[in-house]
Amino acid sequence: MPSRRRAAAAFAALAAAPLLPTPAEARSRPRPADLARGTATDRARITAADRVSERVLDLTIQSPALARDGHARVLLPRDYDRRPHHRWPVLYLLHGCCDPGPGWQAWTLNTDVEGLTASLPALVVSPEGGPSGFYSNWWNGGAYGPPAWETFHLAELRPLVERTLRGDGRRAIAGLSMGGFGALSYAARHPRLFRAAASFSGVVHPLRNPGGVQGIVRRYGADPTALWGDPEAQSALWAAHDPYTQLTRLPRGYPVYVSCGDGTPGPLDPAGSPVDTGEQGLGLMAQDYVRRARAHGLALTARLYGPGTHTWPYWERELGRALPLLTAALARR
């Protein structure tokens, strides 16, 4: 696959890079105000670790933030067992909404992510985000409380990965659809936690279509205002999570990869596929984000590739194309 050949140089640089983060990165933690009343995390712990295969490790985490067990699938580096004292960078890979199976398994079930990352000297962590969790601590009428996905991911799972699986404090983040929202939202809300971010067909400007986000939440039986409240009455809370609105918190030169199709059937769609209106709307969000990101001075790679629908073959392709940017950021001193 051409994308794998393009990633080879970045993988080599990452393998040769220094192992430890800078002192500032080692000390960085999510700020309590940014985590918006997330549940206390002192009791979060790994209760099960199932080695599915040589590279696949499934974690079960007792999570106060979720008030239940949470999960994550980890792809281990090929040399993980042979280097028991080595510490590794971490690529967080987020899933989208509405998966029929466990979202934290979606990347491995639907793509060749194991092949794409076979030479990557890093942990690849795909955490559970709920069918419509939107990578947020839910407002719940102002009471907050479970589900607090942002706290689960950044204040519970992240330290556990770094403490028990030997993560070294260098992090990048990527995701598709709802996970593309999560990647760019987390990066902007916590600009010291991640070195680069990528979105594939992401919900990168939810304020452009708040009804679409609320419709997804409603589809899974939840009150659509429980997420971030009413888009008008709680407009500040919506804006605080909107990647488009928050991108100015990222420093100039920050590496970001954004890709999306325009919803018309493309080269990876079966013959006779219909127009995908959902991808059309996400393409308009991507155009908004790209314009603002360029004006702000982000180190933006934008692939608004035209024909293409909201389907896995495009996200697999775009992950391969984004890996050089992500791994170069992880390799940086």
ABEGO torsion letter per residue (X at the ends): XAAAAAAAAAAAAAAABBABBBAAAAABBBBAAAAGGBBBAAABBBABBBBABAABBBBBBBBAAAGBBBBBBBBBBAAAAABAABBBBBBBBBBBBGBABBAAAAAAAABBAAAAAAABBBBBBBBBAEAAAGGBBBAGGGAEEOBBAAAAAAAAAAAAAAAAAGBAGBBBBBBBEAAAAAAAAAAAABAAABABBBBBGBBABAAABAAAAAAAAAAAGBBAAAAAEBAAAAAAAAAAABAAAAAAABBBGBBBBBBBBAGBBBAABBBGBBBBAAAAAAAAAAAAAAAAAAAAGBBBBBBBAEBEBBBAAAAAAAAAAAAAAAAAAAABX
